[in-house]
Amino acid sequence: MKLTKKIATLALTLILVLTLAVPALAADPVGGTLTVKGATLTNPDDYTKYTVYKMLTVQDGNTDLENKYTVDDNWKPFVTREDMEDYFVVKETADGTYVVWAKNTTSIADAAAIAELARKFVTDNQTVANATKVGEVTVNGAALPIPTNGYYLLVPDNQTASGVVVVKNGRAIEVTEKSVAPGMPTIEKLVYEDSIQGYTTANTADVGSKIQYKVTIIAGQGASEYVLHDHVDEHITFDPASVKITRGGNEVQASEFDLVTTGITDGCTFHIVFDKEWCKGLNEGAVIVVTYEGTLIGEEQNGEWSEVDTDTDHKNTAYLTHTAAAVKTDETFVSTQTYELNVLKQDQNQAPLEGAGFVLRDNEKNYYKYENGVVSWVTDINDATEYFSDENGKLRFYGLDAEIMYLVEKTVPGGYTGVEETQVNLKSGSVKAGNAVEVIKVTNTLGQALPETGGIGTTVFYIGGAVLVVCALVVLIVMKKKDNKAE
């Protein structure tokens, strides 16, 4: 009887343990649900219906930045296209093809561009549509179950904008159909920053260097009479020949727009007036990208070049007007800065030291040269611009990009020792403090090493001394023998 009770107790205990273990052993949730919200309409038949397609499989990482996106074979021709290189870097591995984001940042404009291009791809490829369709979801309707973690494309049944969204880990994702007023286009301006090799909202540059801008317009419903207004900072010269426009990755012909640079009364540097008939052919969500270049430079006055203000946001602003009423979008702007490097040369007593000559080099061993208001970088130190400390020990390099650089003392004042290269980090701004020049302080010490010709140095003296000692010993021995014989 006691044995039976023990067995029963053990069995109940085991059942309880297994019951508690089931939730712990359950698989992590995948997929989720997707709903689309929008304006409430009187007639339910007017609600937009979206078809949902799976483009990529998400292998979840510890954070969203560590997610791995694996490509379905049906979508591989899309992500490997040349016009997708701005967005995706394709990696081939033993376990399949996957993509990583090509930029350091993402934006609504990027997502809209991908969605527009993917929409055309799946619309033109029925096989892909049939193979990757997950289901349909209606605005303000029931949630659509999403079975697996993935990157999904939403294609509407009318002319409203398509979209892309990540659904994973059992989350309930809600998408808003209209993030802007019906018919209102959106606009975003970005500038290229070489340190991240991508477009962002602000950059730094050498004076005289080319600056690349990108304006992305997402068309609204019923697009009409689009005019891009762009104001370029007074210290940045606009290059009209650099203007290029694409729609959905395809070049827009010059006959479809007018570039206006004269007779402008609203303070803008230029306008781009899009052809009215061309605008009528724009679906809502169509992506128009305008790129152009400018040069950061001062103005020449009476043979002298005025300087660009350092540590100042030189802003470039853009906005769009549309419809016959010339409705204006919100303004979007980017900024460019250039920096300076101030140096204080002093002696060992911290007194200003005049006449020390410095050049500046970058990490690629190129040297700073300033001529006619333009900074350039040369490979020969003898071609570099050398600045000398004045009676107050001060000198200055102007118009610099935000980089790590090195001060090189090329000319040492007479009677003083030279110094090693001094590293300077301009990534956070100019080296100065208000009007008081702070200073990369560089100290020379009075006194120099005497010149040497090299060669065997003191060795010869040691050898000569040893020979003299040996000779002295020989002489002493000989004289001692003579004394012995005489005795």
CORFEN-V669658 format. One record per residue. N is the residue number from 1. RES is the residue in three letters. PSI is psi in degrees with one decimal (none if undefined). D_LAST is the distance of its C-alpha to the last C-alpha in Angstrom with 2 decimals. Layout:
BEGIN
n: {N/N}
res: {RES/RES}
psi: {PSI/PSI}
d_last: {D_LAST/D_LAST}
END
This chain:
BEGIN
n: {1/2/3/4/5/6/7/8/9/10/11/12/13/14/15/16/17/18/19/20/21/22/23/24/25/26/27/28/29/30/31/32/33/34/35/36/37/38/39/40/41/42/43/44/45/46/47/48/49/50/51/52/53/54/55/56/57/58/59/60/61/62/63/64/65/66/67/68/69/70/71/72/73/74/75/76/77/78/79/80/81/82/83/84/85/86/87/88/89/90/91/92/93/94/95/96/97/98/99/100/101/102/103/104/105/106/107/108/109/110/111/112/113/114/115/116/117/118/119/120/121/122/123/124/125/126/127/128/129/130/131/132/133/134/135/136/137/138/139/140/141/142/143/144/145/146/147/148/149/150/151/152/153/154/155/156/157/158/159/160/161/162/163/164/165/166/167/168/169/170/171/172/173/174/175/176/177/178/179/180/181/182/183/184/185/186/187/188/189/190/191/192/193/194/195/196/197/198/199/200/201/202/203/204/205/206/207/208/209/210/211/212/213/214/215/216/217/218/219/220/221/222/223/224/225/226/227/228/229/230/231/232/233/234/235/236/237/238/239/240/241/242/243/244/245/246/247/248/249/250/251/252/253/254/255/256/257/258/259/260/261/262/263/264/265/266/267/268/269/270/271/272/273/274/275/276/277/278/279/280/281/282/283/284/285/286/287/288/289/290/291/292/293/294/295/296/297/298/299/300/301/302/303/304/305/306/307/308/309/310/311/312/313/314/315/316/317/318/319/320/321/322/323/324/325/326/327/328/329/330/331/332/333/334/335/336/337/338/339/340/341/342/343/344/345/346/347/348/349/350/351/352/353/354/355/356/357/358/359/360/361/362/363/364/365/366/367/368/369/370/371/372/373/374/375/376/377/378/379/380/381/382/383/384/385/386/387/388/389/390/391/392/393/394/395/396/397/398/399/400/401/402/403/404/405/406/407/408/409/410/411/412/413/414/415/416/417/418/419/420/421/422/423/424/425/426/427/428/429/430/431/432/433/434/435/436/437/438/439/440/441/442/443/444/445/446/447/448/449/450/451/452/453/454/455/456/457/458/459/460/461/462/463/464/465/466/467/468/469/470/471/472/473/474/475/476/477/478/479/480/481/482/483/484/485/486/487}
res: {MET/LYS/LEU/THR/LYS/LYS/ILE/ALA/THR/LEU/ALA/LEU/THR/LEU/ILE/LEU/VAL/LEU/THR/LEU/ALA/VAL/PRO/ALA/LEU/ALA/ALA/ASP/PRO/VAL/GLY/GLY/THR/LEU/THR/VAL/LYS/GLY/ALA/THR/LEU/THR/ASN/PRO/ASP/ASP/TYR/THR/LYS/TYR/THR/VAL/TYR/LYS/MET/LEU/THR/VAL/GLN/ASP/GLY/ASN/THR/ASP/LEU/GLU/ASN/LYS/TYR/THR/VAL/ASP/ASP/ASN/TRP/LYS/PRO/PHE/VAL/THR/ARG/GLU/ASP/MET/GLU/ASP/TYR/PHE/VAL/VAL/LYS/GLU/THR/ALA/ASP/GLY/THR/TYR/VAL/VAL/TRP/ALA/LYS/ASN/THR/THR/SER/ILE/ALA/ASP/ALA/ALA/ALA/ILE/ALA/GLU/LEU/ALA/ARG/LYS/PHE/VAL/THR/ASP/ASN/GLN/THR/VAL/ALA/ASN/ALA/THR/LYS/VAL/GLY/GLU/VAL/THR/VAL/ASN/GLY/ALA/ALA/LEU/PRO/ILE/PRO/THR/ASN/GLY/TYR/TYR/LEU/LEU/VAL/PRO/ASP/ASN/GLN/THR/ALA/SER/GLY/VAL/VAL/VAL/VAL/LYS/ASN/GLY/ARG/ALA/ILE/GLU/VAL/THR/GLU/LYS/SER/VAL/ALA/PRO/GLY/MET/PRO/THR/ILE/GLU/LYS/LEU/VAL/TYR/GLU/ASP/SER/ILE/GLN/GLY/TYR/THR/THR/ALA/ASN/THR/ALA/ASP/VAL/GLY/SER/LYS/ILE/GLN/TYR/LYS/VAL/THR/ILE/ILE/ALA/GLY/GLN/GLY/ALA/SER/GLU/TYR/VAL/LEU/HIS/ASP/HIS/VAL/ASP/GLU/HIS/ILE/THR/PHE/ASP/PRO/ALA/SER/VAL/LYS/ILE/THR/ARG/GLY/GLY/ASN/GLU/VAL/GLN/ALA/SER/GLU/PHE/ASP/LEU/VAL/THR/THR/GLY/ILE/THR/ASP/GLY/CYS/THR/PHE/HIS/ILE/VAL/PHE/ASP/LYS/GLU/TRP/CYS/LYS/GLY/LEU/ASN/GLU/GLY/ALA/VAL/ILE/VAL/VAL/THR/TYR/GLU/GLY/THR/LEU/ILE/GLY/GLU/GLU/GLN/ASN/GLY/GLU/TRP/SER/GLU/VAL/ASP/THR/ASP/THR/ASP/HIS/LYS/ASN/THR/ALA/TYR/LEU/THR/HIS/THR/ALA/ALA/ALA/VAL/LYS/THR/ASP/GLU/THR/PHE/VAL/SER/THR/GLN/THR/TYR/GLU/LEU/ASN/VAL/LEU/LYS/GLN/ASP/GLN/ASN/GLN/ALA/PRO/LEU/GLU/GLY/ALA/GLY/PHE/VAL/LEU/ARG/ASP/ASN/GLU/LYS/ASN/TYR/TYR/LYS/TYR/GLU/ASN/GLY/VAL/VAL/SER/TRP/VAL/THR/ASP/ILE/ASN/ASP/ALA/THR/GLU/TYR/PHE/SER/ASP/GLU/ASN/GLY/LYS/LEU/ARG/PHE/TYR/GLY/LEU/ASP/ALA/GLU/ILE/MET/TYR/LEU/VAL/GLU/LYS/THR/VAL/PRO/GLY/GLY/TYR/THR/GLY/VAL/GLU/GLU/THR/GLN/VAL/ASN/LEU/LYS/SER/GLY/SER/VAL/LYS/ALA/GLY/ASN/ALA/VAL/GLU/VAL/ILE/LYS/VAL/THR/ASN/THR/LEU/GLY/GLN/ALA/LEU/PRO/GLU/THR/GLY/GLY/ILE/GLY/THR/THR/VAL/PHE/TYR/ILE/GLY/GLY/ALA/VAL/LEU/VAL/VAL/CYS/ALA/LEU/VAL/VAL/LEU/ILE/VAL/MET/LYS/LYS/LYS/ASP/ASN/LYS/ALA/GLU}
psi: {-45.8/-38.9/-41.1/-42.3/-39.2/-43.1/-43.6/-41.5/-43.6/-40.2/-44.2/-39.9/-44.0/-42.0/-43.2/-43.2/-45.3/-37.9/-42.5/-29.9/-22.8/-49.4/-36.3/-32.3/-6.1/147.4/150.0/145.9/147.2/165.8/-137.4/-151.1/157.3/124.6/154.3/125.4/150.0/-171.5/147.5/125.5/153.1/-41.2/112.5/-24.0/-14.8/-6.0/139.2/140.1/133.3/132.6/133.0/129.1/142.7/121.7/-44.8/151.5/132.2/119.1/109.7/133.1/-174.8/-33.3/169.4/-28.3/-16.3/4.3/146.8/127.2/110.0/139.5/127.6/143.2/-32.4/-30.8/-1.2/-41.4/-24.8/-51.7/-19.8/3.7/153.7/-37.5/-3.5/-1.0/-22.5/-18.2/-40.8/139.3/121.2/130.0/130.2/124.3/173.8/-28.4/17.8/-172.7/133.6/164.9/152.6/156.0/135.7/-7.6/167.6/-22.1/163.5/163.8/165.0/-36.5/-40.1/-46.8/-41.1/-39.2/-44.8/-44.8/-41.0/-44.2/-38.9/-34.9/-46.5/-39.4/-48.0/-30.3/-36.1/-9.6/90.8/-33.5/-44.2/-41.5/-46.2/-37.3/-27.5/4.6/131.3/-36.8/-165.6/147.1/135.0/142.4/129.5/16.4/-165.4/154.1/142.1/122.3/132.8/116.0/-26.4/157.1/131.6/176.3/116.1/145.0/132.8/118.0/120.8/161.6/6.9/-156.7/10.4/171.6/145.3/175.3/165.7/144.7/147.5/128.3/126.6/160.9/35.3/12.7/149.5/105.0/130.6/125.3/135.7/124.9/-40.6/111.8/-9.0/168.5/145.2/131.0/-13.1/120.4/164.7/158.7/142.2/130.3/135.7/161.8/147.1/131.3/118.4/-25.6/-25.9/-4.1/49.1/174.7/141.3/-169.1/-10.5/149.0/171.2/154.9/155.2/147.1/131.8/-5.9/157.4/140.2/131.7/130.9/151.1/125.2/123.8/124.0/129.2/117.2/146.2/174.2/136.1/44.6/135.5/140.5/54.7/132.7/121.1/125.7/128.0/125.1/122.5/136.8/148.8/-21.3/10.6/119.3/127.3/134.4/100.1/-32.2/-15.7/-7.0/127.0/141.9/134.8/153.8/117.2/30.4/-8.9/137.9/134.9/127.8/152.2/-25.2/-11.8/-1.5/161.7/130.3/115.7/125.0/-4.3/159.5/20.0/130.9/0.4/11.8/1.3/158.1/-38.9/159.8/147.1/113.6/112.4/143.6/135.8/-44.5/-36.4/-40.8/-36.6/-23.5/4.3/124.0/154.8/132.6/-7.5/139.2/119.5/126.6/124.6/124.4/148.2/172.1/154.1/167.9/127.9/114.1/152.1/-172.8/142.5/123.9/116.2/41.3/-2.1/146.3/121.8/148.1/149.3/134.9/131.8/157.2/29.9/137.8/105.0/100.6/140.2/127.2/144.2/150.7/170.7/136.0/150.0/165.6/165.4/-22.8/-0.1/50.1/137.8/133.5/172.1/150.2/147.3/138.4/158.7/165.2/151.3/137.5/151.2/152.5/174.0/161.8/116.6/139.0/140.5/117.6/130.3/165.5/-171.6/-15.5/12.6/25.7/143.7/140.8/119.4/150.0/7.4/131.1/131.3/145.4/166.7/134.0/158.5/-173.9/-20.6/11.3/32.8/152.1/143.5/134.0/130.7/121.6/130.9/42.7/9.9/135.5/131.9/170.6/125.1/157.9/-23.5/123.2/-27.8/-15.5/-5.7/156.6/123.5/125.6/141.5/140.2/138.9/-169.1/-19.9/5.1/11.9/146.3/165.5/135.9/135.1/150.7/49.6/145.0/161.7/92.6/171.8/126.5/175.7/127.0/128.9/120.4/108.8/-36.3/120.0/130.2/144.7/135.5/0.4/155.8/148.2/173.5/159.9/167.0/145.6/121.1/138.7/129.8/111.7/13.5/-21.0/9.2/-178.6/153.4/91.8/165.6/96.8/-137.9/-15.9/114.9/111.5/-94.1/133.1/110.5/126.0/122.7/130.3/145.4/135.6/138.0/140.8/156.6/142.0/149.9/146.1/147.0/-11.0/-157.6/-146.2/-3.1/-131.6/-3.8/-42.4/-33.2/-38.7/-43.6/-46.2/-41.3/-41.5/-41.0/-42.4/-40.1/-44.5/-43.9/-40.7/-41.0/-42.7/-44.8/-42.3/-42.1/-45.6/-44.9/-35.9/-41.1/-42.5/-41.9/-39.6/-42.4/-37.9/-32.1/none}
d_last: {131.07/127.74/126.02/128.55/127.95/124.19/124.60/126.98/124.62/121.68/123.88/124.98/121.41/120.31/123.20/122.29/118.64/119.64/122.14/119.52/117.08/119.47/119.07/115.30/115.25/117.73/116.48/115.63/118.58/118.66/120.82/123.17/126.27/127.03/129.75/130.61/132.21/134.11/137.05/140.30/142.98/146.73/147.08/144.75/145.10/143.10/139.91/137.02/135.93/132.31/131.19/127.80/125.28/121.95/119.17/115.98/115.09/113.02/110.38/109.86/106.42/105.28/106.45/108.66/105.56/104.39/107.68/107.52/110.43/111.24/113.45/116.64/116.97/120.15/118.35/115.21/116.71/117.26/113.85/112.05/114.02/112.18/114.12/112.92/109.21/109.51/110.37/109.07/105.83/106.70/104.32/104.78/103.53/104.10/106.73/108.65/108.82/108.32/108.08/106.15/107.08/105.56/105.33/103.64/107.00/110.63/113.79/117.57/117.60/115.32/117.54/120.65/119.18/118.27/121.73/123.50/121.57/121.96/125.67/126.19/124.12/126.11/129.41/128.68/127.50/130.23/128.17/125.49/128.19/129.84/126.58/125.02/128.06/127.91/131.24/133.12/133.19/135.83/135.25/136.21/136.94/135.56/131.85/130.64/128.54/125.21/123.96/120.25/117.45/117.47/117.67/121.36/123.36/126.71/129.15/132.41/135.81/136.42/134.48/132.52/128.74/126.94/124.00/121.02/120.07/117.76/119.54/117.46/117.05/120.73/120.99/124.31/123.69/126.17/126.30/128.19/130.22/130.24/127.25/128.70/132.19/134.26/133.67/130.62/127.61/124.07/121.08/117.32/114.64/110.96/107.80/104.89/101.56/98.61/96.51/99.12/100.36/103.93/106.76/106.98/108.44/105.46/102.39/99.52/98.54/96.46/98.40/99.67/99.83/102.93/104.81/107.10/110.28/112.76/116.27/118.19/121.97/124.00/127.63/130.45/133.87/136.03/133.20/134.46/133.25/129.56/127.48/123.75/122.65/118.92/117.16/113.59/111.30/111.05/107.34/108.00/109.50/112.00/111.89/115.51/114.42/112.51/115.65/116.46/119.17/119.79/122.54/121.73/118.70/120.76/120.37/123.20/124.35/124.30/128.11/128.35/126.88/126.39/123.14/124.13/121.59/123.85/126.81/125.62/126.85/125.56/121.92/120.71/118.38/120.44/123.34/123.93/127.67/128.55/131.60/134.68/135.78/132.24/132.22/135.48/133.75/131.17/131.62/130.63/126.99/126.13/122.53/121.86/118.24/117.38/113.79/112.40/109.24/108.26/105.17/103.62/103.12/103.68/106.01/105.16/106.45/105.84/102.88/101.29/101.26/102.48/100.62/102.08/102.04/99.28/99.91/103.63/106.10/107.46/110.62/112.68/116.14/118.81/122.31/125.34/128.95/131.72/135.51/137.85/137.31/133.58/132.56/128.89/126.36/123.64/120.71/117.42/114.17/110.47/107.64/104.49/101.51/98.48/95.44/92.77/89.14/87.95/84.28/82.56/79.14/77.01/73.48/71.41/73.45/76.71/77.61/79.49/77.27/78.78/77.98/76.98/78.56/79.88/81.54/83.35/83.20/85.21/84.35/84.83/82.14/84.79/84.57/87.27/88.96/91.78/93.91/97.58/98.33/97.07/94.10/92.51/89.32/86.93/84.01/81.67/80.09/80.22/84.03/84.33/85.73/82.94/83.97/81.90/81.88/83.77/83.00/84.13/81.84/84.86/85.70/88.32/89.16/92.92/95.39/93.54/94.66/93.81/90.56/86.95/84.90/81.42/80.35/77.56/75.71/75.39/74.49/72.05/72.29/69.29/66.56/67.80/66.85/69.36/71.07/71.93/75.50/78.05/80.82/84.33/87.37/90.68/92.85/94.46/94.92/93.28/90.12/91.60/93.38/96.45/95.77/92.36/89.97/88.07/85.81/83.24/80.42/77.30/74.27/71.41/68.25/66.67/63.24/62.11/59.15/57.07/57.59/55.23/54.90/53.77/51.21/47.95/47.76/44.48/43.06/41.24/39.43/38.22/36.97/35.28/33.56/32.27/30.87/29.03/27.49/26.33/24.88/22.96/21.49/20.48/18.78/16.83/15.74/14.70/12.69/10.95/10.09/8.82/6.44/5.32/5.37/3.78/0.00}
END
